[in-house]
Amino acid sequence: MISGFYIYKNLEKKFNIPGYKEFMHKNFSFNIKFNEKFYNDSLVIDDNEIMLFLDGAILNKSDIVNQESCTFNEYLKNSYIKKGIKFINELRGPFFGFCFDKTRDRLEIFTSHNGEKAIYYNDDVNYFIVSSSLDITVRYLKTLDYSLIINTTAIKELLSLGYLLSNHTIISNIKRLIGGKLLELSENKLIEYRYHKYSSNPVLNDDLDNLIEKFDVLYTQAINRILLKNKEYGFNNVADLSGGLDSRMVNFVLKKLNANNIIATCYSQSKTADHKISKKVASYLNIKHIFQPLNKGTFLFDIDEMVSLTEAQSIYFIGTGAYKLFKKNYTSDWGISISGAFASNINGLLTEGMEHTDPSLTTIRYSKLIDFSFKLDNLEEFDTFEEFNTYSFNLKLIYESLRIRRNYTYAISPMADVDVAEFIARVPIKYRKKRILLKKWIINKYPEAAKFTWQHTMKPLTHEDKIYIPKLLNSFSIFLKRAINKFFKLIGLNFALYIKDDMNPFALWYRNNKKLRIFIKNYYENNIQFVPTENHKYINEYMRSDNPIDKLLAINVIAGIKKFLN
C-alpha cells in the first residue's frame, strides 16, 4: 500500500524510480506514487498558481465537504489562498504532502499532527532532497557521491531510549520532519516550524463526571470517523485486542456504533493473559478473533526486514508481532487498523508527579546499561515534561510501532485523534493518574467491558477493591514459576517456565531458544564490520550484557547502519 513522494533540485542528474509519476516545475522534480488503497484521499492540484499533493486517509473529509458545500479539491485550494499552508491543521487522520507556490517560488512540505507518515530531508540545500522514504533519500544522495555521516548521538539514543529524539535519524545530515511540523524551502533556505502542538493550557476545570461525558463524545467520534472511512471504501474494521483496557474499548465502541465485519487481532505468547482475555472479549462481542502466536520469539529473526520498515527510527521488535500477523492474514478488504496505543497520556504515565513540570531529558529508557546524557536544541519549544514525552516516547516509540503496518494499511489510535489528544492533554493530572478517568469512564459507560479481567491487575475493574480468588491463584502460580526459574538460572540450566502474564517474555525466549541465542551472536559477529570502529565500544558493552533486551538493542543499531550507511 505504500504511497509517497520525493522532490529534488539537482536536475543535471535524473533520479527516476519505477512507480512514481514525475511533475516538473522550474528547477524542481516532483515525483509521486499515489495511494491505490485509499485512492480518493490521494490527489494532486496542479494549476497556474500552486501544485499541491495530499495523501493519506482524511477522516473528516466528508464533514469538510458538507460544511463547505464544495468539492474537497476546491476546499484545499480555497483554504490555501485564505490561510496559507497552515490550513492542514483542520485535517484529521494520517496524511502528508507538499505545496509548491508557483507565484512565490516557495515549497512547503508537511506531515500530519502525529507524523504517522514519515518525511526525510537533507539539510544541505545545495543537495536538496525531501522524501517519504529514508531509503530513497539515501539512494539519491549516493548518486551524487554525497558524504553520509553516521549520527553517533542517534546510536546512543537507540541503545538507551530505544527510539530517536527530535528530528534525528541514524545519519547526521538527514533529518526527519516530526508530527505537527512544516518544512519550508524559500530563497534557498530551509526552515522547520510548528503548526500544531498538544498543550496542557488552559487546564480544564470541569468535575470528573463532566470530563467523562466529554471524553466519551470525542472518543466515540474518533472511532466513528475511522468506521465511516472504512465504510466509504467497503473495508472491514480491523482492531487490536489484547488483555489491556485500551484496545478492549476500541472493540466495545465499534460494537456500540453497530460496526459490521469487525476483525479483532491479537499477537502474544500463547496462553498468556493477553491471548485468553482477548479471546473471551471477542467471543462475548461476537467478532472474529485472529491470534498470532509469538512463541519462542522467532519473530526476532526478522531484523533486516523490520529495520527497513522502521527506517532505524526505533527498536525493531516493538511492532514485529503485529507485522507478522498482517503478513500472514491480511486480505485486501482489511481497512484502517485501529489500535489502543497512545494511552500513556490518559493514564498520566508521561508526568513526574501530580503537577506539570518543566521539560527535561529524564525520559523513559529501554536500557540504563550506559548512563548516556543527551542534549536537545529544541527542548525549549516544549512547555512541560509531558509535552516533551508526548513528542518523544509516545510518538517516536509507541506510535511509531504502528507505522510498520503501512505495507498493508494505516494503523491509528482513537487516543491519538487530534481532538481526543488535545482534550486529554488539558485534563488535570489528578484525574489521569492511576487511570481514574479511564476506569470510571469504562465502569459508567461500558459496564460490560468492566466485567472482563484486566491483564494489568488480573482482576475485573468491578473487583478492584475486592478479594478475587482467580487473582490470588494467578499470583501464587507466578510466584512459584519465578522461584523455579531463579533456581534453573542458579544451576546454569538454559530453560525457564513461561509466566502467564508476560505478553513478550524476551528473557524466557532467550533462555529457552538456543537458535535465538545463536542468531543474535552470529548477527553481531557477521555484521559488526559495518559499524565504524569508534562506535564498537558501546555496542560491545551491550552485547556483553546478561539482559537479552540489551543485545537486541545492539543488533538493532548494527542493522540500521548496515541498511542505510553501507
Residue, then its C-alpha position, 0 to 999 in steps of 0.5 A: m500500500i505504500s504511497g509517497f513522494y520525493i522532490y529534488k533540485n539537482l536536475e543535471k542528474k535524473f533520479n527516476i524510480p519505477g512507480y512514481k509519476e514525475f511533475m516538473h516545475k522550474n528547477f524542481s522534480f516532483n515525483i509521486k506514487f499515489n495511494e491505490k488503497f485509499y485512492n480518493d484521499s490521494l490527489v494532486i492540484d496542479d494549476n497556474e498558481i500552486m501544485l499541491f499533493l495530499d495523501g493519506a486517509i482524511l477522516n473528516k473529509s466528508d464533514i469538510v465537504n458538507q460544511e463547505s458545500c464544495t468539492f474537497n479539491e476546491y476546499l484545499k485550494n480555497s483554504y490555501i489562498k485564505k490561510g496559507i499552508k497552515f490550513i492542514n491543521e483542520l485535517r484529521g487522520p494520517f496524511f502528508g504532502f507538499c505545496f509548491d507556490k508557483t507565484r512565490d517560488r516557495l515549497e512547503i512540505f508537511t506531515s500530519h499532527n502525529g507524523e504517522k507518515a514519515i518525511y526525510y530531508n537533507d539539510d544541505v540545500n545545495y543537495f536538496i532532497v525531501s522524501s517519504s522514504l529514508d531509503i530513497t533519500v539515501r539512494y539519491l544522495k549516493t548518486l551524487d557521491y554525497s558524504l553520509i555521516i553516521n549520527t553517533t548521538a542517534i546510536k546512543e539514543l537507540l541503545s538507551l531510549g530505544y527510539l530517536l529524539s527530535n528530528h534525528t535519524i541514524i545519519s547526521n545530515i538527514k533529518r526527519l520532519i516530526g508530527g505537527k511540523l512544516l518544512e519550508l524551502s524559500e530563497n534557498k533556505l530551509i526552515e522547520y516550524r510548528y503548526h500544531k502542538y498538544s498543550s496542557n493550557p488552559v487546564l480544564n476545570d470541569d468535575l470528573d463526571n463532566l470530563i467523562e461525558k466529554f471524553d466519551v463524545l470525542y472518543t466515540q467520534a474518533i472511532n466513528r470517523i475511522l468506521l465511516k472511512n472504512k465504510e466509504y471504501g467497503f473495508n472491514n474494521v480491523a482492531d487490536l485486542s489484547g488483555g489491556l483496557d485500551s484496545r478492549m474499548v476500541n472493540f466495545v465502541l465499534k460494537k456500540l456504533n453497530a460496526n459490521n465485519i469487525i476483525a479483532t487481532c491479537y499477537s502474544q505468547s500463547k496462553t498468556a493473559d493477553h491471548k485468553i482475555s482477548k479471546k473471551v472479549a471477542s467471543y462475548l462481542n461476537i467478532k472474529h478473533i485472529f491470534q498470532p502466536l509469538n512463541k519462542g520469539t522467532f519473530l526476532f529473526d526478522i531484523d533486516e526486514m523490520v529495520s527497513l520498515t522502521e527506517a532505524q527510527s526505533i527498536y525493531f521488535i516493538g511492532t514485529g508481532a503485529y507485522k507478522l500477523f498482517k503478513k500472514n492474514y491480511t486480505s485486501d478488504w482489511g481497512i484502517s487498523i485501529s489500535g489502543a496505543f497512545a494511552s500513556n497520556i490518559n493514564g498520566l504515565l508521561t508526568e513526574g508527579m501530580e503537577h506539570t513540570d518543566p521539560s527535561l531529558t529524564t525520559i523513559r529508557y529501554s536500557k540504563l546499561i550506559d548512563f548516556s546524557f543527551k542534549l536537545d536544541n529544541l527542548e525549549e519549544f516544549d512547555t512541560f515534561e509531558e509535552f516533551n514525552t508526548y513528542s518523544f516516547n509516545l510518538k517516536l516509540i509507541y506510535e511509531s510501532l504502528r507505522i510498520r503496518r503501512n505495507y498493508t494499511y494505516a494503523i491509528s489510535p482513537m487516543a491519538d485523534v487530534d481532538v481526543a489528544e488535545f482534550i486529554a492533554r488539558v485534563p488535570i493530572k489528578y484525574r489521569k493518574k492511576r487511570i481514574l478517568l479511564k476506569k470510571w469512564i469504562i465502569n459508567k459507560y461500558p459496564e460490560a467491558a468492566k466485567f472482563t479481567w484486566q491483564h494489568t491487575m488480573k482482576p475485573l475493574t468491578h473487583e478492584d477493591k475486592i478479594y478475587i480468588p482467580k487473582l490470588l491463584n494467578s499470583f501464587s502460580i507466578f510466584l512459584k514459576r519465578a522461584i523455579n526459574k531463579f533456581f534453573k538460572l542458579i544451576g546454569l540450566n538454559f530453560a525457564l517456565y513461561i509466566k502467564d502474564d508476560m505478553n513478550p517474555f524476551a528473557l524466557w525466549y532467550r533462555n529457552n531458544k538456543k537458535l535465538r541465542i545463536f542468531i543474535k551472536n552470529y548477527y553481531e559477529n557477521n555484521i559488526q564490520f559495518v559499524p565504524t570502529e569508534n562506535h564498537k565500544y558501546i555496542n560491545e558493552y551491550m552485547r556483553s550484557d546478561n539482559p537479552i533486551d540489551k543485545l537486541l538493542a545492539i543488533n538493532v543499531i548494527a542493522g540500521i547502519k548496515k541498511f542505510l550507511n553501507 
